[in-house]
Amino acid sequence: MQTRAIAHLDLDSFFVSVERLRDSRLNNKPVIVGGNSDRGVVAACSYETRLFGVRSAMPMKMARQLCPDAIILRGDFEAYSQYSSIVTNIMVDNAPVVEKASIDEFYLDMTGMEKFFGTWKFAQELRHKVIKETGLSISLGLSGNKTVSKMATNEAKPSGQLQIFQGQERDFLAPLSVSKIPLCGKVTTQTLRNMGINNIGVLSKMPLKMLEKTFGKLGNTLWERANGIDNSPLVPYHDPKSASKEITFEKDTTDVDFLRRVLIKLVEELCYDLRKSGFCACCVTVKIRYSNFDTFTKQLNIQMSASDMVMIKHVLDLFERLYEKRLLIRLVGIRFNKLVRGTEQLNLFDDGAKVAPLYNAMDSIRDRYGTNAIGRALNIDLNKRNPSLMQNNVS
Protein backbone atom coordinates (compact mmCIF):
# COMPACT_ATOMS: atom_id res chain seq x y z
CA MET A 1 0.00 0.00 0.00
CA GLN A 2 1.30 3.43 -0.99
CA THR A 3 2.39 5.65 1.91
CA ARG A 4 0.30 8.79 2.20
CA ALA A 5 1.95 12.21 2.08
CA ILE A 6 -0.24 14.95 3.55
CA ALA A 7 1.01 18.52 3.87
CA HIS A 8 -0.62 21.14 6.07
CA LEU A 9 0.05 24.83 5.45
CA ASP A 10 -1.23 27.57 7.74
CA LEU A 11 -0.81 31.31 7.27
CA ASP A 12 0.71 32.77 10.44
CA SER A 13 -1.52 35.24 12.28
CA PHE A 14 -3.17 35.84 8.92
CA PHE A 15 -5.31 38.94 9.54
CA VAL A 16 -2.45 40.68 11.33
CA SER A 17 0.00 39.73 8.57
CA VAL A 18 -2.26 41.33 5.95
CA GLU A 19 -2.56 44.49 8.04
CA ARG A 20 1.23 44.65 8.33
CA LEU A 21 1.63 44.32 4.57
CA ARG A 22 -0.64 47.33 4.22
CA ASP A 23 1.05 49.32 6.99
CA SER A 24 4.67 48.45 7.85
CA ARG A 25 4.46 50.62 10.99
CA LEU A 26 2.63 47.70 12.62
CA ASN A 27 5.65 45.40 12.28
CA ASN A 28 6.97 44.00 15.58
CA LYS A 29 4.18 45.72 17.53
CA PRO A 30 1.34 44.10 19.49
CA VAL A 31 -1.68 44.08 17.18
CA ILE A 32 -5.23 42.82 17.70
CA VAL A 33 -7.88 42.56 14.98
CA GLY A 34 -11.49 42.52 16.14
CA GLY A 35 -14.43 44.52 17.43
CA ASN A 36 -13.46 47.77 19.12
CA SER A 37 -16.16 47.71 21.79
CA ASP A 38 -16.09 45.67 24.99
CA ARG A 39 -18.69 43.39 23.40
CA GLY A 40 -16.34 42.62 20.51
CA VAL A 41 -14.09 39.58 20.30
CA VAL A 42 -10.54 39.01 19.13
CA ALA A 43 -10.58 37.80 15.53
CA ALA A 44 -6.77 37.57 15.31
CA CYS A 45 -3.76 38.68 17.32
CA SER A 46 -0.03 39.04 16.71
CA TYR A 47 2.53 36.84 18.41
CA GLU A 48 3.61 39.86 20.46
CA THR A 49 0.18 39.97 22.13
CA ARG A 50 0.12 36.22 22.71
CA LEU A 51 3.04 36.64 25.11
CA PHE A 52 0.54 38.46 27.36
CA GLY A 53 -2.03 35.66 27.09
CA VAL A 54 -4.22 37.16 24.33
CA ARG A 55 -5.91 34.52 22.15
CA SER A 56 -8.37 34.43 19.26
CA ALA A 57 -12.07 34.42 20.25
CA MET A 58 -11.22 36.10 23.57
CA PRO A 59 -13.51 38.98 24.64
CA MET A 60 -11.93 42.28 23.62
CA LYS A 61 -12.36 43.66 27.12
CA MET A 62 -10.16 40.89 28.53
CA ALA A 63 -7.61 41.30 25.72
CA ARG A 64 -7.28 45.01 26.51
CA GLN A 65 -6.67 44.22 30.16
CA LEU A 66 -3.99 41.64 29.32
CA CYS A 67 -2.22 43.82 26.76
CA PRO A 68 -3.17 47.50 27.25
CA ASP A 69 -0.55 48.71 24.73
CA ALA A 70 -1.96 46.65 21.87
CA ILE A 71 -2.98 48.39 18.64
CA ILE A 72 -6.59 47.41 17.97
CA LEU A 73 -7.84 47.32 14.37
CA ARG A 74 -11.40 46.70 13.28
CA GLY A 75 -10.19 44.66 10.32
CA ASP A 76 -10.83 44.56 6.58
CA PHE A 77 -12.40 41.24 5.67
CA GLU A 78 -12.52 42.15 2.00
CA ALA A 79 -8.72 42.43 1.96
CA TYR A 80 -8.35 39.18 3.92
CA SER A 81 -10.57 37.37 1.42
CA GLN A 82 -8.56 38.73 -1.49
CA TYR A 83 -5.26 37.55 -0.03
CA SER A 84 -6.81 34.18 0.83
CA SER A 85 -7.94 33.80 -2.78
CA ILE A 86 -4.42 34.53 -4.03
CA VAL A 87 -2.96 31.83 -1.77
CA THR A 88 -5.74 29.40 -2.70
CA ASN A 89 -5.00 29.86 -6.39
CA ILE A 90 -1.31 29.15 -5.80
CA MET A 91 -2.20 25.94 -3.97
CA VAL A 92 -4.75 24.75 -6.54
CA ASP A 93 -2.44 25.55 -9.47
CA ASN A 94 0.48 23.58 -8.01
CA ALA A 95 -0.85 20.69 -5.90
CA PRO A 96 -2.88 17.70 -7.17
CA VAL A 97 -5.47 17.68 -4.34
CA VAL A 98 -6.19 20.68 -2.11
CA GLU A 99 -8.55 20.99 0.85
CA LYS A 100 -9.19 24.54 2.02
CA ALA A 101 -9.93 24.03 5.70
CA SER A 102 -10.45 27.74 6.43
CA ILE A 103 -9.59 31.18 5.08
CA ASP A 104 -5.93 30.67 6.08
CA GLU A 105 -5.44 26.89 6.32
CA PHE A 106 -4.81 24.25 3.64
CA TYR A 107 -4.22 20.49 3.36
CA LEU A 108 -2.46 19.04 0.31
CA ASP A 109 -2.50 15.35 -0.65
CA MET A 110 0.79 14.70 -2.43
CA THR A 111 0.70 10.91 -2.23
CA GLY A 112 2.64 9.38 -5.12
CA MET A 113 4.62 12.52 -5.91
CA GLU A 114 7.74 11.31 -4.09
CA LYS A 115 9.08 9.41 -7.10
CA PHE A 116 8.70 12.45 -9.34
CA PHE A 117 9.63 15.50 -7.26
CA GLY A 118 10.45 14.62 -3.67
CA THR A 119 7.44 15.43 -1.53
CA TRP A 120 9.25 17.40 1.18
CA LYS A 121 11.19 19.46 -1.34
CA PHE A 122 8.01 20.16 -3.31
CA ALA A 123 6.11 21.25 -0.17
CA GLN A 124 8.98 23.55 0.85
CA GLU A 125 9.12 25.12 -2.61
CA LEU A 126 5.36 25.70 -2.55
CA ARG A 127 5.64 27.37 0.87
CA HIS A 128 8.41 29.67 -0.40
CA LYS A 129 6.34 30.46 -3.49
CA VAL A 130 3.48 31.69 -1.28
CA ILE A 131 5.89 33.83 0.74
CA LYS A 132 7.53 35.29 -2.38
CA GLU A 133 4.32 36.07 -4.26
CA THR A 134 2.24 37.39 -1.34
CA GLY A 135 4.69 38.55 1.32
CA LEU A 136 2.72 36.55 3.90
CA SER A 137 4.30 34.30 6.50
CA ILE A 138 3.21 30.65 6.30
CA SER A 139 4.15 27.48 8.22
CA LEU A 140 4.32 23.91 6.94
CA GLY A 141 3.90 20.44 8.38
CA LEU A 142 4.27 17.16 6.47
CA SER A 143 3.44 13.60 7.55
CA GLY A 144 1.30 10.66 6.57
CA ASN A 145 -2.03 12.09 7.79
CA LYS A 146 -3.94 15.30 8.45
CA THR A 147 -3.80 15.30 12.26
CA VAL A 148 -0.05 14.82 12.60
CA SER A 149 0.66 17.31 9.80
CA LYS A 150 -1.50 19.97 11.45
CA MET A 151 0.18 19.42 14.80
CA ALA A 152 3.60 19.56 13.12
CA THR A 153 2.64 22.92 11.59
CA ASN A 154 1.55 24.23 15.00
CA GLU A 155 4.89 23.20 16.49
CA ALA A 156 6.77 24.84 13.60
CA LYS A 157 4.98 28.20 13.95
CA PRO A 158 5.69 30.96 13.34
CA SER A 159 7.15 30.81 9.83
CA GLY A 160 8.66 27.36 10.19
CA GLN A 161 8.45 23.90 8.67
CA LEU A 162 8.59 20.39 10.12
CA GLN A 163 8.45 16.89 8.62
CA ILE A 164 7.40 13.85 10.64
CA PHE A 165 8.61 10.65 8.98
CA GLN A 166 6.59 7.45 8.90
CA GLY A 167 7.07 5.55 12.14
CA GLN A 168 8.03 8.66 14.12
CA GLU A 169 4.49 9.88 14.77
CA ARG A 170 4.18 8.57 18.34
CA ASP A 171 7.60 9.87 19.36
CA PHE A 172 6.69 13.31 18.02
CA LEU A 173 3.28 13.39 19.72
CA ALA A 174 4.20 11.82 23.08
CA PRO A 175 5.54 14.92 24.93
CA LEU A 176 2.84 17.28 23.67
CA SER A 177 -0.10 18.39 25.82
CA VAL A 178 -3.42 16.66 25.14
CA SER A 179 -4.86 20.14 24.53
CA LYS A 180 -2.89 20.24 21.27
CA ILE A 181 -4.94 17.46 19.70
CA PRO A 182 -7.08 19.38 17.14
CA LEU A 183 -10.44 17.96 18.29
CA CYS A 184 -9.68 18.31 22.01
CA GLY A 185 -11.76 21.20 23.37
CA LYS A 186 -11.64 22.73 26.83
CA VAL A 187 -14.13 20.30 28.38
CA THR A 188 -12.45 17.20 26.93
CA THR A 189 -9.00 18.48 27.92
CA GLN A 190 -10.13 19.14 31.49
CA THR A 191 -11.75 15.70 31.73
CA LEU A 192 -8.52 14.06 30.58
CA ARG A 193 -6.51 16.07 33.10
CA ASN A 194 -8.91 15.09 35.86
CA MET A 195 -8.08 11.50 34.89
CA GLY A 196 -4.37 12.26 35.29
CA ILE A 197 -3.76 12.38 31.51
CA ASN A 198 -1.78 15.52 30.68
CA ASN A 199 0.31 14.58 27.66
CA ILE A 200 -0.40 12.61 24.50
CA GLY A 201 2.09 9.87 25.36
CA VAL A 202 0.04 8.87 28.40
CA LEU A 203 -3.21 9.09 26.43
CA SER A 204 -1.82 6.78 23.73
CA LYS A 205 -1.25 4.03 26.34
CA MET A 206 -4.68 4.23 27.97
CA PRO A 207 -7.03 1.23 27.53
CA LEU A 208 -9.31 1.91 24.59
CA LYS A 209 -12.38 0.55 26.39
CA MET A 210 -11.89 2.98 29.27
CA LEU A 211 -11.71 5.94 26.90
CA GLU A 212 -14.81 4.77 25.04
CA LYS A 213 -16.67 4.36 28.33
CA THR A 214 -15.78 7.92 29.33
CA PHE A 215 -16.09 9.72 25.98
CA GLY A 216 -18.20 7.40 23.80
CA LYS A 217 -17.19 7.34 20.12
CA LEU A 218 -14.89 10.29 20.76
CA GLY A 219 -12.79 8.03 22.98
CA ASN A 220 -11.82 5.86 20.01
CA THR A 221 -10.93 8.91 17.96
CA LEU A 222 -8.82 10.36 20.79
CA TRP A 223 -6.91 7.10 21.13
CA GLU A 224 -6.27 6.92 17.38
CA ARG A 225 -5.07 10.52 17.19
CA ALA A 226 -2.81 10.03 20.21
CA ASN A 227 -1.24 7.08 18.41
CA GLY A 228 -0.75 9.04 15.19
CA ILE A 229 -3.60 7.30 13.35
CA ASP A 230 -5.86 9.33 11.06
CA ASN A 231 -7.23 7.86 7.84
CA SER A 232 -9.61 10.73 7.06
CA PRO A 233 -9.43 11.79 3.40
CA LEU A 234 -9.04 15.31 2.08
CA VAL A 235 -12.16 17.12 0.94
CA PRO A 236 -11.10 18.70 -2.37
CA TYR A 237 -11.55 22.45 -2.69
CA HIS A 238 -14.73 23.41 -4.52
CA ASP A 239 -16.73 26.45 -5.39
CA PRO A 240 -18.70 27.95 -2.48
CA LYS A 241 -22.26 26.72 -1.93
CA SER A 242 -23.32 29.82 -0.04
CA ALA A 243 -22.18 33.31 0.87
CA SER A 244 -23.21 35.28 3.93
CA LYS A 245 -22.58 38.43 5.91
CA GLU A 246 -23.81 39.46 9.33
CA ILE A 247 -23.37 42.37 11.70
CA THR A 248 -23.41 42.41 15.49
CA PHE A 249 -24.33 45.88 16.73
CA GLU A 250 -22.47 47.77 19.42
CA LYS A 251 -25.85 48.60 20.99
CA ASP A 252 -28.99 46.49 20.58
CA THR A 253 -31.61 48.33 18.57
CA THR A 254 -35.26 48.45 17.54
CA ASP A 255 -34.66 51.17 14.93
CA VAL A 256 -36.38 49.45 12.00
CA ASP A 257 -35.27 52.09 9.49
CA PHE A 258 -31.66 51.59 10.54
CA LEU A 259 -32.03 47.79 10.37
CA ARG A 260 -33.45 47.99 6.84
CA ARG A 261 -30.53 50.16 5.73
CA VAL A 262 -28.03 47.71 7.23
CA LEU A 263 -29.68 44.84 5.37
CA ILE A 264 -29.59 46.80 2.11
CA LYS A 265 -25.89 47.48 2.58
CA LEU A 266 -25.23 43.79 3.21
CA VAL A 267 -27.19 42.86 0.09
CA GLU A 268 -25.13 45.30 -1.99
CA GLU A 269 -21.88 43.82 -0.70
CA LEU A 270 -22.99 40.21 -1.20
CA CYS A 271 -24.35 40.82 -4.70
CA TYR A 272 -21.09 42.51 -5.65
CA ASP A 273 -19.20 39.45 -4.36
CA LEU A 274 -21.49 37.13 -6.37
CA ARG A 275 -21.09 39.06 -9.62
CA LYS A 276 -17.34 39.34 -9.15
CA SER A 277 -17.07 35.56 -8.66
CA GLY A 278 -19.46 34.74 -11.49
CA PHE A 279 -22.25 33.29 -9.33
CA CYS A 280 -25.98 33.73 -8.85
CA ALA A 281 -28.05 32.66 -5.83
CA CYS A 282 -31.23 30.60 -5.90
CA CYS A 283 -32.15 30.96 -2.23
CA VAL A 284 -32.15 33.87 0.24
CA THR A 285 -32.05 33.59 4.05
CA VAL A 286 -32.42 36.39 6.62
CA LYS A 287 -31.32 35.95 10.25
CA ILE A 288 -32.22 37.93 13.37
CA ARG A 289 -30.68 37.49 16.82
CA TYR A 290 -32.42 39.27 19.68
CA SER A 291 -30.77 40.73 22.78
CA ASN A 292 -31.63 37.54 24.71
CA PHE A 293 -29.73 35.55 22.02
CA ASP A 294 -32.86 33.93 20.60
CA THR A 295 -32.11 33.48 16.91
CA PHE A 296 -34.60 33.11 14.04
CA THR A 297 -34.28 32.69 10.29
CA LYS A 298 -36.55 32.70 7.25
CA GLN A 299 -35.61 31.67 3.74
CA LEU A 300 -37.08 31.85 0.27
CA ASN A 301 -36.28 30.01 -2.95
CA ILE A 302 -35.98 32.40 -5.90
CA GLN A 303 -35.03 32.46 -9.54
CA MET A 304 -31.26 32.69 -9.91
CA SER A 305 -30.10 36.27 -9.44
CA ALA A 306 -27.20 38.48 -8.39
CA SER A 307 -29.16 41.72 -8.77
CA ASP A 308 -29.16 44.24 -5.92
CA MET A 309 -32.68 45.31 -6.78
CA VAL A 310 -34.11 41.78 -6.79
CA MET A 311 -32.30 40.66 -3.67
CA ILE A 312 -33.14 43.79 -1.66
CA LYS A 313 -36.85 43.21 -2.29
CA HIS A 314 -36.66 39.59 -1.13
CA VAL A 315 -34.51 40.40 1.92
CA LEU A 316 -36.74 43.23 3.13
CA ASP A 317 -39.87 41.10 2.62
CA LEU A 318 -38.30 38.29 4.67
CA PHE A 319 -37.25 40.74 7.37
CA GLU A 320 -40.78 42.14 7.69
CA ARG A 321 -42.16 38.61 8.10
CA LEU A 322 -39.41 37.60 10.53
CA TYR A 323 -39.31 40.60 12.87
CA GLU A 324 -42.44 39.92 14.90
CA LYS A 325 -41.36 40.23 18.54
CA ARG A 326 -40.44 43.93 18.38
CA LEU A 327 -37.63 43.24 20.84
CA LEU A 328 -34.13 44.71 20.83
CA ILE A 329 -32.01 43.18 18.06
CA ARG A 330 -28.37 42.24 18.60
CA LEU A 331 -27.50 40.88 15.13
CA VAL A 332 -28.84 40.70 11.60
CA GLY A 333 -27.47 38.59 8.77
CA ILE A 334 -28.10 37.46 5.21
CA ARG A 335 -27.15 34.25 3.48
CA PHE A 336 -27.37 33.53 -0.25
CA ASN A 337 -27.68 29.77 -0.76
CA LYS A 338 -27.67 27.37 -3.70
CA LEU A 339 -25.04 29.28 -5.64
CA VAL A 340 -24.70 28.47 -9.33
CA ARG A 341 -22.22 29.71 -11.86
CA GLY A 342 -23.53 32.04 -14.53
CA THR A 343 -25.50 35.24 -14.93
CA GLU A 344 -29.25 35.70 -14.70
CA GLN A 345 -31.27 35.96 -17.88
CA LEU A 346 -32.65 39.50 -18.12
CA ASN A 347 -35.77 40.40 -20.07
CA LEU A 348 -35.21 43.40 -22.30
CA PHE A 349 -38.29 45.12 -20.83
CA ASP A 350 -37.56 44.36 -17.17
CA ASP A 351 -36.12 46.96 -14.81
CA GLY A 352 -33.27 44.51 -14.19
CA ALA A 353 -32.09 44.86 -17.77
CA LYS A 354 -32.11 48.65 -17.47
CA VAL A 355 -29.92 48.71 -14.37
CA ALA A 356 -27.42 46.05 -15.50
CA PRO A 357 -25.07 48.68 -17.01
CA LEU A 358 -25.31 50.59 -13.71
CA TYR A 359 -24.19 47.49 -11.79
CA ASN A 360 -21.23 47.10 -14.15
CA ALA A 361 -20.19 50.70 -13.56
CA MET A 362 -20.61 50.43 -9.78
CA ASP A 363 -18.67 47.17 -9.67
CA SER A 364 -15.82 48.79 -11.58
CA ILE A 365 -15.65 51.56 -8.99
CA ARG A 366 -15.67 49.00 -6.15
CA ASP A 367 -12.94 46.99 -7.86
CA ARG A 368 -10.74 50.05 -7.87
CA TYR A 369 -11.63 51.80 -4.63
CA GLY A 370 -13.23 49.15 -2.39
CA THR A 371 -16.77 48.04 -1.55
CA ASN A 372 -17.60 51.19 0.43
CA ALA A 373 -16.64 53.53 -2.41
CA ILE A 374 -20.18 53.62 -3.79
CA GLY A 375 -23.66 52.69 -2.62
CA ARG A 376 -27.19 53.92 -2.13
CA ALA A 377 -27.59 57.46 -0.80
CA LEU A 378 -29.78 56.29 2.09
CA ASN A 379 -26.74 54.49 3.56
CA ILE A 380 -24.27 57.34 3.26
CA ASP A 381 -24.20 57.87 7.05
CA LEU A 382 -24.60 54.23 8.04
CA ASN A 383 -21.06 53.85 9.37
CA LYS A 384 -21.75 56.58 11.91
CA ARG A 385 -23.87 54.05 13.79
CA ASN A 386 -20.60 52.11 14.31
CA PRO A 387 -21.46 48.39 14.11
CA SER A 388 -18.93 46.73 16.39
CA LEU A 389 -18.13 43.73 14.24
CA MET A 390 -18.77 42.51 10.72
CA GLN A 391 -18.23 38.82 10.06
CA ASN A 392 -17.81 37.57 6.50
CA ASN A 393 -18.60 33.90 6.05
CA VAL A 394 -18.28 31.94 2.84
CA SER A 395 -18.90 28.20 2.70
N, C-alpha and C positions, 0 to 999 in steps of 0.2 A: 504493500500500500504506500502511495506517495506521501511523503511528509509535507504537512501543511506549512505555509509561510504566510503569516498574517502580520502586517505592519499597522501600527496605530500612530497617527500624527495629530498633534493637538497644538493649536495656536496659543502661545503663552500670553495670559492676561489680555485676551484679544481686544476688548473694547478700549482698554487703556493704551494698548499698542497702536491702535488706529488714531486715537487722540494725540499721541506723541508724534506720529508721522505728520499730523496736521499742525502741530505746534511743538517745536523742539524744546521750548522753554519748560515743558513738563518732564523732560528726561531727568531721571534720577531723583524725582520728587515724589512724595506720597500722593497718590491720585485715587479718587473714588468716583465711579460712574454710577449714577442712580438718582432717585427722587430727592429733591432738595429739602422737602419738608420732613418733619419728624415722623410722619406716617409713611414716608418713602422707604425703600429697601435698597441695599447695595446690589447693583447688577454686576459690577466687576470692580476689582481693586488691584492696585499695583503691588508688587512684592515688597516694596518699602512699607506699605500699610499693614501687610500681613505680619510683619515683625511685631506689631502692636496688638495682634489678635483679631484684626478685621478680616471678615470672610464674606463671600458672596451669599446673598439672601438674608444677611443680617439686617435688622432694623437700622435705619440711618441714624437715629438718635443714639443708639449704642455705639455705632461706628465713630461718630463725632466725639463721644466721650473717650473712646480708646485711643483715637488719633486726632486730637484737636487741630493739628497743623495741616491736615490733609486738604488737598485741593479737590473740591467737589464739583463734578460736571454733570449736567442733566443727561448728556449723551445724544448721539445722532445715529439713530437706528438705520436710517437710509444709508449713511456712509458705511456702517458695519455690514449691512447686507451687500453693498457693492463690493467691498473687499472680500467678503465670504464667497461671492460669486466668482471673483477672479481666481481665488485659491481652488475652488471647486472645479473650475474649468481646467486648471493645470493638472489636478489629480485625474480627472476623467480622460483628458487627452493623453496621459502617459501611463496609466495603470490599467490592467485588464478588467478588474472588478473593484468598484469603489462603493463603499457604504458611507453616506454622510450622516453621522450620528447626531450632529447638532450644527449650529452655525459656525463652530470653530473646531470641529472634531471629525476625524475621518479614519475609516478602516480600509485597508487595501489587501486583497487576496492575491498574492503573487506566487501561489503554488505552481510549480513546474517551470518557473523562470530561472531557477538556479543554473541549469545547464546551458542557458543562453547568455545571461548577463552577470549572474552573481547577485542573489537577492539582496544581501546586505549593502553591497555597493550601489545597486540600483536605488534602494530606499534612501540611502544617504544623498545620492545625486538629486533625487526628487526633492528632498528636504532643502538642499542648497538652492535648487531652482526656485522654490517658493520664496526663500529669503531674498534671493537676488532680484526677482521680478516684482516683489511686493514691498520689500523692506520690513516685513513682519517677522517676529521671532517665532519659531516653531520647534517643538520637541518630537522625538521619534522613539518608538519602541518596536522591537521585532521579536517574534517568537512563533510557536506553532499554533497559538489560538488567541482569541480576542481578549480574554481576561488577562492573561499574562502579559500580552503586549501593552494593554492599557496601563497596567500597573508598572511596567517597565518605563513607559513614557512619564508617568507621574514621578518615578524616582529620578528620572533624567532631567526633569524641569529645574530651572528654566533654561531654555535654549540648549538642550543636550540630547544625546542619543544613546541607546542601550540595547544590546542584543542578548537575548536569553537562548542559549543553544538547547537543542532537544536533549532531555535527560537532566537538565540543570534547573528545571522549573521549581522543584520542591526546595532545593537549596537556596534559590533566590527568594522564594516566598517566606520561608520559615521564620526569619527574624522580624518580619514586618508585623505591624499591629493589625488585628482583625478588622479594625475600622477602615483599613485601606482596601478591603475587598469591595469592588464596585457596588454590589447589591446590598451591602451591610449598612443599614441606616442606624440612627441613634438608638432606637429601641432594641434592635437586634444586637448591636454592639454592647449595650449595657447588660443585656441578658447573658451574653457570652462572658462578660467580665464578672458578673455575679456567680457564674459557674467556675470561675478561676481560669478562664481561657482568655489570655491577653494577646498572644501572638499567633500567627498563622501556623507555625510549626506545631504548637500544642493542638490546635483545632484539627490539623490533618491526621492526628493520631487518635482522635476521639472515636469511640464506637459509633458506627453509622446509625444503629438502631436507637441509641440514646439521643442523637441529634434529631432524628425523625420524630421521636416521641415528644421532644421539646418544641420543635419548629415546624412539624408536619413536612410537606414536600420541600419546603425551603431548606430543611436540614440536609437532605440529600444534595441539593445544589451547593450549599455551603461546604460540605465535605469534599465534593468534586473540585470546587474552585480552590480550596485550601491545598489540594493535592495536584494543582496545575492542570486539571481536566476541564475542558470546555470545547464541546463539539458543535456549538451553535454556528450556523452558517452566516455569511454576510448577506445583508439585504441590499441588493444593488440600488444605486442612486437612480431616482426617477423624477419625472416632473411632479410638481406639487399638486395635491388633490384639493387643497383649499388654501385660502389666504384670509387672514383676519387681522384686525387692529382693535385695540380697546384702550380706554383711558380711565384711570382712577383719579378722582378729583381730590384736590387738597382739602376742600370742604364739601361735605355732602350737600346736595341741592335739590330743590323742587322747582327750579326755574325752567319751565318747560321750553320757553323760547331759546334759552341757552343750550338746553339738551338737544333740541332739534338742530341748532347750528353746529354743535359738536358732531352729531351724526352725519350731517352733510359734509363737513370737512373730512371725516373718516372715509366716506364714500368716494369723495374726490381723490383722495390719496390711494385708496385701493383700486379704483378704476384705472388710474394712471399706471399703477403697478401691473395690472392685468394687460393693458394695451401694450406696455413696454415689453412684456414677456411673451406677447402673442397669444394670450388666453382670453376666453370668455367664461362667465359663470352661469350655471343652470339652476342654482339654488341660493337663496339669501336667508341668513339667520341674524336676528337681533338679540342681544343679551342685555339684561338689566340686573345689577346687584344693588340691593337696598342697604341702608346703613346697618341693619341687623344681620347682614351677610346672606340673607335669603336671595337666591339667584334664579332667574326665570329666563327662558328663551322662547322665541317663536320663529318658525321658518316657513319659507314659501318656495315652491318650485316654479321656475320662470323659463321663458324662452331664452336661449343663450344670448348674453349681452355683456358688454363692458362699457356701456354708456352711462355717464354721470346722471343724465336726466332720467333714464329708466330706473336706475338703481336707487336714486334718491326717493322717487315716488314709492317704490316697494318698501324701502327701509322706514320711511316716515309712516306709512300705513301700518307696518308691523309694530312700530313703536307705539302708535296710538292704541292699538289693540292690546299691547302688552302692559302698558303703564296704567294699571287699574287701581293700585293701592294708594296712590297719591302720598306715598311716604318719601322721606329723604333718600336720594339715590347716591350711591358711592361710586359706581362704575357703570359705564355703558360700553358696548362692543358690537362689532359687526363681523360676520364671517361670510365669505363667498365660497360655496361648496360646488362640488361636481364640475371642476374646471376642465375645459376642453380647449384644445388648440384651434385657432382660427379666429375669424372676425365675423360679427353678426351680419346677417343679410339685411340691408336697409332698403325700404321702399322709397322710391323717388319722391313720393308725395308725403312721406312721414316727416315729422319734425326732426327725428333722429338723423335723417339724411341731410337736413339743412345745417345741423350743428356739427356734423362730422369734420368739416374743414376747421371749425373752431377748436375742436379737441386736438387736432393735429398741431395747430399753432400753439395752443396752451402746453401741450406735451413737449414741444420743442423748447419753449421757455423754461419748463421745469428741468429738462435734460441739461440745460446750460447753467441755470441759476439755483436749482433745488426745488423741492416740492412746494415750499412755502412762497415761492416767487410770484405765484399768481393763483387767484381763486375767486370765489364769489364775494361781492362787496359786503354782503351781510355778515361775513366772517372776518372782516378786516381787523376788528379789535378783539378777536377771540382769544388770542394769546395773553391778553391782559388779565383774563380770568385765572391764568396760571395753573393749568392741570399739573399735578405733581409728578405724574409718571405716565409715559406712553409706552405700551408694550407692543412690539410687532411680532406676530407669530405667523409662520408659514409652514404648512405640513403637507 
